[in-house]
Amino acid sequence: MSEMYAILYLINILQPSRRKLHEIIHELTCFGLFSNISFRKYYYGYHSEELDDWLDTLKAAGLICEKDGVYKLTEEGTAKLQAKLRKCRG
């Protein structure tokens, strides 16, 4: 569940393309983050089917959308992330 919020947070602050998000999360695995997501070398960098599944799930849940080649949070995604951040900040 914490990975979902981390992905939402990254999308919120970076509004990355699919390829860029794969690249960022692959690099974060070097620091022990997202250790449950496996990557393989692909034509334009690293790719993860698990990450694609997460993104599809977040889209189906109405939390993110892909617009003009970049990911953005929907209103519902923004509200969910803000609620989590408020809870963390106390």
C-alpha atoms as an extended CHARMM CRD file, in Angstrom:
* protein
*
        90  EXT
         1         1  MET       CA              0.0000000000        0.0000000000        0.0000000000  PROA      1               0.0000000000
         2         2  SER       CA              2.8370000000        2.4230000000        0.7500000000  PROA      2               0.0000000000
         3         3  GLU       CA              4.1830000000        1.8800000000       -2.7780000000  PROA      3               0.0000000000
         4         4  MET       CA              0.8510000000        3.0720000000       -4.1610000000  PROA      4               0.0000000000
         5         5  TYR       CA              1.1240000000        6.3450000000       -2.2540000000  PROA      5               0.0000000000
         6         6  ALA       CA              4.7650000000        6.7270000000       -3.3020000000  PROA      6               0.0000000000
         7         7  ILE       CA              3.7560000000        6.2880000000       -6.9450000000  PROA      7               0.0000000000
         8         8  LEU       CA              0.9320000000        8.8060000000       -6.5150000000  PROA      8               0.0000000000
         9         9  TYR       CA              3.3820000000       11.2330000000       -4.9020000000  PROA      9               0.0000000000
        10        10  LEU       CA              5.9100000000       10.8580000000       -7.7290000000  PROA      10              0.0000000000
        11        11  ILE       CA              3.2020000000       11.3630000000      -10.3380000000  PROA      11              0.0000000000
        12        12  ASN       CA              1.9170000000       14.4160000000       -8.4680000000  PROA      12              0.0000000000
        13        13  ILE       CA              5.2630000000       16.2030000000       -8.2800000000  PROA      13              0.0000000000
        14        14  LEU       CA              6.8270000000       15.0470000000      -11.5780000000  PROA      14              0.0000000000
        15        15  GLN       CA              3.9380000000       14.3620000000      -13.9750000000  PROA      15              0.0000000000
        16        16  PRO       CA              6.1800000000       11.8640000000      -15.7800000000  PROA      16              0.0000000000
        17        17  SER       CA              5.6950000000        9.8890000000      -18.9480000000  PROA      17              0.0000000000
        18        18  ARG       CA              5.3860000000        6.1140000000      -18.6090000000  PROA      18              0.0000000000
        19        19  ARG       CA              8.9950000000        5.5960000000      -19.6860000000  PROA      19              0.0000000000
        20        20  LYS       CA             10.3080000000        8.2690000000      -17.2960000000  PROA      20              0.0000000000
        21        21  LEU       CA              8.3480000000        6.7860000000      -14.3820000000  PROA      21              0.0000000000
        22        22  HSD       CA              9.8170000000        3.3530000000      -15.1370000000  PROA      22              0.0000000000
        23        23  GLU       CA             13.2930000000        4.9060000000      -15.1940000000  PROA      23              0.0000000000
        24        24  ILE       CA             12.8020000000        6.7560000000      -11.8850000000  PROA      24              0.0000000000
        25        25  ILE       CA             11.3650000000        3.7740000000      -10.0310000000  PROA      25              0.0000000000
        26        26  HSD       CA             14.0710000000        1.4820000000      -11.4250000000  PROA      26              0.0000000000
        27        27  GLU       CA             16.7150000000        3.8580000000      -10.0600000000  PROA      27              0.0000000000
        28        28  LEU       CA             14.9440000000        3.9600000000       -6.6740000000  PROA      28              0.0000000000
        29        29  THR       CA             15.2630000000        0.1700000000       -6.4590000000  PROA      29              0.0000000000
        30        30  CYS       CA             19.0290000000        0.7590000000       -6.1580000000  PROA      30              0.0000000000
        31        31  PHE       CA             18.2580000000        2.3270000000       -2.7570000000  PROA      31              0.0000000000
        32        32  GLY       CA             16.1020000000       -0.5840000000       -1.6360000000  PROA      32              0.0000000000
        33        33  LEU       CA             12.8010000000        1.1130000000       -2.4770000000  PROA      33              0.0000000000
        34        34  PHE       CA             10.1490000000       -0.6630000000       -4.5440000000  PROA      34              0.0000000000
        35        35  SER       CA             11.9900000000       -3.9330000000       -3.9560000000  PROA      35              0.0000000000
        36        36  ASN       CA              8.8750000000       -5.9230000000       -4.8980000000  PROA      36              0.0000000000
        37        37  ILE       CA              8.9660000000       -4.5930000000       -8.4690000000  PROA      37              0.0000000000
        38        38  SER       CA             11.2510000000       -6.3620000000      -10.9240000000  PROA      38              0.0000000000
        39        39  PHE       CA             12.6610000000       -4.7440000000      -14.0480000000  PROA      39              0.0000000000
        40        40  ARG       CA             14.2200000000       -6.0000000000      -17.2390000000  PROA      40              0.0000000000
        41        41  LYS       CA             16.2900000000       -4.2110000000      -19.8450000000  PROA      41              0.0000000000
        42        42  TYR       CA             14.1110000000       -3.0710000000      -22.7180000000  PROA      42              0.0000000000
        43        43  TYR       CA             14.6160000000       -1.1060000000      -25.9360000000  PROA      43              0.0000000000
        44        44  TYR       CA             14.5810000000        2.3450000000      -24.3260000000  PROA      44              0.0000000000
        45        45  GLY       CA             15.6970000000        1.5160000000      -20.7930000000  PROA      45              0.0000000000
        46        46  TYR       CA             14.2310000000       -0.5950000000      -18.0350000000  PROA      46              0.0000000000
        47        47  HSD       CA             10.6570000000       -1.8430000000      -17.9960000000  PROA      47              0.0000000000
        48        48  SER       CA              8.4890000000       -3.5280000000      -15.3780000000  PROA      48              0.0000000000
        49        49  GLU       CA              5.2910000000       -5.4200000000      -16.0490000000  PROA      49              0.0000000000
        50        50  GLU       CA              4.4850000000       -5.1580000000      -12.3180000000  PROA      50              0.0000000000
        51        51  LEU       CA              4.7060000000       -1.3700000000      -12.5050000000  PROA      51              0.0000000000
        52        52  ASP       CA              2.4530000000       -1.3890000000      -15.5740000000  PROA      52              0.0000000000
        53        53  ASP       CA             -0.0330000000       -3.4600000000      -13.5600000000  PROA      53              0.0000000000
        54        54  TRP       CA              0.1190000000       -0.9220000000      -10.6870000000  PROA      54              0.0000000000
        55        55  LEU       CA             -0.4550000000        1.9490000000      -13.1190000000  PROA      55              0.0000000000
        56        56  ASP       CA             -3.3730000000        0.1440000000      -14.7660000000  PROA      56              0.0000000000
        57        57  THR       CA             -4.8780000000       -0.4780000000      -11.3250000000  PROA      57              0.0000000000
        58        58  LEU       CA             -4.4800000000        3.1850000000      -10.3430000000  PROA      58              0.0000000000
        59        59  LYS       CA             -6.0990000000        4.2360000000      -13.6410000000  PROA      59              0.0000000000
        60        60  ALA       CA             -8.9780000000        1.7720000000      -13.1900000000  PROA      60              0.0000000000
        61        61  ALA       CA             -9.5130000000        3.0840000000       -9.6490000000  PROA      61              0.0000000000
        62        62  GLY       CA             -9.7880000000        6.6150000000      -11.0630000000  PROA      62              0.0000000000
        63        63  LEU       CA             -6.7380000000        7.9050000000       -9.1740000000  PROA      63              0.0000000000
        64        64  ILE       CA             -4.5490000000        8.7450000000      -12.1830000000  PROA      64              0.0000000000
        65        65  CYS       CA             -5.0140000000        9.4910000000      -15.8550000000  PROA      65              0.0000000000
        66        66  GLU       CA             -2.6570000000        9.6160000000      -18.8030000000  PROA      66              0.0000000000
        67        67  LYS       CA             -3.0010000000       12.8480000000      -20.7160000000  PROA      67              0.0000000000
        68        68  ASP       CA             -0.7790000000       14.1080000000      -23.5340000000  PROA      68              0.0000000000
        69        69  GLY       CA              1.6980000000       11.3110000000      -22.8170000000  PROA      69              0.0000000000
        70        70  VAL       CA              2.1400000000       12.1110000000      -19.1280000000  PROA      70              0.0000000000
        71        71  TYR       CA              0.5560000000       10.8150000000      -15.9530000000  PROA      71              0.0000000000
        72        72  LYS       CA             -1.4520000000       13.1510000000      -13.7700000000  PROA      72              0.0000000000
        73        73  LEU       CA             -3.5100000000       12.6630000000      -10.6500000000  PROA      73              0.0000000000
        74        74  THR       CA             -7.2520000000       12.9180000000      -10.9590000000  PROA      74              0.0000000000
        75        75  GLU       CA             -9.2230000000       14.9240000000       -8.3890000000  PROA      75              0.0000000000
        76        76  GLU       CA             -9.8550000000       11.6920000000       -6.4970000000  PROA      76              0.0000000000
        77        77  GLY       CA             -6.1590000000       10.7830000000       -6.6250000000  PROA      77              0.0000000000
        78        78  THR       CA             -5.1950000000       14.2280000000       -5.3570000000  PROA      78              0.0000000000
        79        79  ALA       CA             -7.6970000000       13.9820000000       -2.4940000000  PROA      79              0.0000000000
        80        80  LYS       CA             -6.4520000000       10.5170000000       -1.5020000000  PROA      80              0.0000000000
        81        81  LEU       CA             -2.8110000000       11.6300000000       -1.5540000000  PROA      81              0.0000000000
        82        82  GLN       CA             -3.5450000000       14.8190000000        0.4040000000  PROA      82              0.0000000000
        83        83  ALA       CA             -5.4490000000       12.8470000000        3.0420000000  PROA      83              0.0000000000
        84        84  LYS       CA             -2.4920000000       10.4810000000        3.4400000000  PROA      84              0.0000000000
        85        85  LEU       CA             -0.0250000000       13.3790000000        3.6830000000  PROA      85              0.0000000000
        86        86  ARG       CA             -2.1840000000       15.1560000000        6.2980000000  PROA      86              0.0000000000
        87        87  LYS       CA             -2.2580000000       11.9540000000        8.3300000000  PROA      87              0.0000000000
        88        88  CYS       CA              1.5440000000       11.5810000000        8.0940000000  PROA      88              0.0000000000
        89        89  ARG       CA              2.1680000000       15.2020000000        9.0560000000  PROA      89              0.0000000000
        90        90  GLY       CA             -0.1270000000       14.9220000000       12.0610000000  PROA      90              0.0000000000
